[in-house]
């Protein structure tokens, strides 16, 4: 094999590695976006339940079902992306899921009164 063929082979290999890294990055960005949307949906659900309880009423079944369905959609999409990422990395699903500490940070929201807790 000539020098040029070796260089071409290495360039092809480097290109494949770079494409894999870009694909992984795209999946990670999309997964982050979906997790943010799931967080917002969970927050909306929590606020709706809180407001209903505060006002001494039950949350309307239709609203509850709509909010719950939205959250379930984002959860399902996140699970699918986690599986894609695991496949792209050649690892099992558990290896790409956020740790409990990361999940706790993702769920943290400011107090509506602005106390930051």
C-alpha positions as CSV (number, residue, x, y, z in Angstrom):
1,X,0.0,0.0,0.0
2,X,1.4,3.3,-1.1
3,X,1.8,6.4,1.1
4,X,-1.1,8.2,-0.6
5,X,-3.4,5.2,0.0
6,X,-2.5,5.2,3.7
7,X,-3.1,8.9,4.0
8,X,-6.5,8.5,2.2
9,X,-7.5,5.6,4.5
10,X,-6.6,7.6,7.6
11,X,-8.5,10.7,6.3
12,X,-11.6,8.5,5.7
13,X,-11.3,7.1,9.2
14,X,-11.0,10.5,10.7
15,X,-14.0,11.7,8.7
16,X,-16.1,8.8,10.0
17,X,-15.0,9.5,13.6
18,X,-15.9,13.2,13.1
19,X,-19.3,12.4,11.6
20,X,-20.0,10.1,14.6
21,X,-19.1,12.9,17.0
22,X,-21.3,15.4,15.2
23,X,-24.2,12.9,15.2
24,X,-23.7,12.3,19.0
25,X,-23.6,16.0,19.6
26,X,-26.9,16.5,17.7
27,X,-28.6,13.8,19.7
28,X,-27.3,15.3,23.0
29,X,-28.6,18.7,22.1
30,X,-32.0,17.4,21.1
31,X,-32.1,15.3,24.3
32,X,-31.3,18.4,26.4
33,X,-34.1,20.3,24.6
34,X,-36.6,17.6,25.2
35,X,-35.7,17.3,28.8
36,X,-36.1,21.1,29.2
37,X,-39.6,20.8,27.6
38,X,-40.5,17.9,29.9
39,X,-39.4,20.0,32.9
40,X,-41.6,22.9,31.7
41,X,-44.5,20.5,31.2
42,X,-44.0,19.0,34.7
43,X,-43.8,22.6,36.1
44,X,-47.1,23.5,34.4
45,X,-48.7,20.4,35.8
46,X,-47.5,21.2,39.3
47,X,-48.6,24.8,39.1
48,X,-52.1,23.8,37.8
49,X,-52.5,21.3,40.7
50,X,-51.2,23.8,43.2
51,X,-53.5,26.6,42.0
52,X,-56.5,24.3,42.0
53,X,-55.8,23.2,45.6
54,X,-55.1,26.8,46.7
55,X,-58.4,27.9,45.3
56,X,-60.2,25.0,47.0
57,X,-61.3,23.3,43.8
58,X,-60.4,20.2,41.8
59,X,-58.3,20.5,38.7
60,X,-60.5,19.9,35.6
61,X,-60.1,16.4,34.3
62,X,-59.6,17.6,30.8
63,X,-56.8,20.0,31.8
64,X,-55.1,17.3,34.0
65,X,-55.3,14.8,31.1
66,X,-53.8,17.3,28.6
67,X,-51.0,18.3,30.9
68,X,-50.2,14.7,31.8
69,X,-50.3,13.7,28.1
70,X,-47.8,16.5,27.2
71,X,-45.4,15.4,29.9
72,X,-45.7,11.7,28.8
73,X,-44.9,12.7,25.2
74,X,-41.7,14.5,26.3
75,X,-40.7,11.6,28.5
76,X,-41.3,9.1,25.7
77,X,-39.3,11.3,23.3
78,X,-36.4,11.6,25.8
79,X,-36.4,7.8,26.3
80,X,-36.1,7.3,22.5
81,X,-33.3,9.8,22.3
82,X,-31.5,8.1,25.2
83,X,-31.7,4.9,23.3
84,X,-30.4,6.5,20.1
85,X,-27.5,8.0,22.1
86,X,-26.7,4.7,23.7
87,X,-26.7,3.1,20.3
88,X,-24.5,5.8,18.9
89,X,-22.0,5.4,21.8
90,X,-22.2,1.6,21.6
91,X,-23.3,1.5,25.3
92,X,-26.3,0.3,27.2
93,X,-29.1,2.8,28.1
94,X,-28.1,3.3,31.8
95,X,-24.7,4.7,30.7
96,X,-26.3,7.8,29.1
97,X,-29.0,8.6,31.6
98,X,-28.3,11.6,33.9
99,X,-27.3,10.8,37.4
100,X,-29.7,11.5,40.2
101,X,-27.7,14.6,41.1
102,X,-28.0,15.9,37.5
103,X,-31.7,15.1,37.5
104,X,-32.1,17.0,40.8
105,X,-30.4,20.1,39.2
106,X,-32.6,19.8,36.1
107,X,-35.8,19.8,38.2
108,X,-34.8,22.8,40.4
109,X,-36.9,25.8,39.7
110,X,-37.1,29.2,41.4
111,X,-39.7,29.7,43.9
112,X,-42.5,31.8,42.4
113,X,-42.1,34.3,45.3
114,X,-38.4,34.8,44.2
115,X,-36.8,33.3,47.2
116,X,-34.6,31.1,45.0
117,X,-35.3,28.0,47.0
